[in-house]
Amino acid sequence: MKRVLTFAAAAGLLVLGGCPGESSTATPDAKKSPAGDPALKELISRARATFGTLKAEAESNVHEVTEEKVTLGRMLYFDTRLSKGQGISCNTCHDLTKFGVDGEKTSPGHRGQRGDRNSPTVYNAALHTSQFWDGRAKDVEEQATMPITNPVEMAMADDATCVSVLRTIPGYEPLFKAAFPDDDDPITMSNVGKAIGAFERRLITPSRLDDFMSGKTDALSAQEQRGLKTYLEVNCQMCHMGPALGGNMFQKLGLAKPHPNQADIGRAKVTGQDSDKFFFKVPSLRNITKTAPYYHDGSIATLEEAIKDMAEYQLGKTLTDEQVADLVAFMGALEGRIDQAYIAKPQMPENGPNTPAPDPN
């Protein structure tokens, strides 16, 4: 595994508006530089090389996204009947109206139980190379089903129990058949994950940074442009690169010096390797100003604090107040546009006569 020096999640770090097609609006203090300004052209060129192009869908060579899968996946994402107590859905901890998070350090699950890791945003998560802080799921399709049978989270007894509940809801059968027409028995846990994953692959949030990289030079204010330049100068992009500005590598918490928050051994829980202790997946910085608290355990409340902390423990340096302010401003430009129609809660299929009642125990 390649470990690279990073400005490790200078924002959400070690902890995830309008419709995507809308045109950008210049910020109030936007600096209109001449079209031929060499410095501005260089900044745009460096940004493009670092972040690439954000597509409207997180494509997969394995999982085809169809309208039928998306329709089913949206319903399953919001359906609380996938939980033992029938009070928790995917959207409970990953609220799509709150940029895909719940604002909690750790999320309350069945009977109010809490795990020990922060719930990251689902927006742009399908762009990541793996899922969960420790990377134990290879994609959003695999990740989607795991909380359902986690005893602390949605607490279903097992996959078979979840499938049996879905079979008692008459409206789901035609939806599963439409989404998976080649399957003789389409209502399976694997297909639950595939459908939710298809829905999540379109939870992509283009921002003013993308507008700026497309050539709209007034999409970023003068301070936000300075923040982008600082971002590149202090090497935040060593880990936070690519279309999601993160999500494509693991990094050690406390790279420059031991971090006081090294209680969770991170990826080593998955691999069993001592060399993976305190390594976590680098999160996406998109929408980072909206997804506090930060780190894998939600222990950092503010973005300013997270940036200063990461500079010290990941880079071994102290940033100036101006650098921190400019970085925060730039990260504000990463707030994306959400398609409100796409994330609207659908009308759910009604219970059948044999649909079980909630089990609070």
LINDA-V189684 format. One record per run of one state. SS is the DSSP state (H for helix, E for strand, C for the rest). FROM is the first residue (numbers start at 1). TO is the last residue. If there is no record, write none. Layout:
# LINDA-V189684
ss:from:to
SS:FROM:TO
SS:FROM:TO
This chain:
# LINDA-V189684
ss:from:to
C:1:29
E:30:30
C:31:37
H:38:51
C:52:66
H:67:78
C:79:79
H:80:82
C:83:89
H:90:93
C:94:95
H:96:98
C:99:107
E:108:108
C:109:109
H:110:112
C:113:113
E:114:114
C:115:124
H:125:127
C:128:130
E:131:131
C:132:136
E:137:137
C:138:139
H:140:149
C:150:158
H:159:167
C:168:169
H:170:179
C:180:188
H:189:200
C:201:206
E:207:207
H:208:213
C:214:216
H:217:219
C:220:220
E:221:221
H:222:233
C:234:235
H:236:238
C:239:249
E:250:252
C:253:265
E:266:266
C:267:267
H:268:271
C:272:273
H:274:276
C:277:278
E:279:281
C:282:287
H:288:290
C:291:293
E:294:294
C:295:299
E:300:300
C:301:302
H:303:315
C:316:320
H:321:332
C:333:335
E:336:336
C:337:339
H:340:343
C:344:361
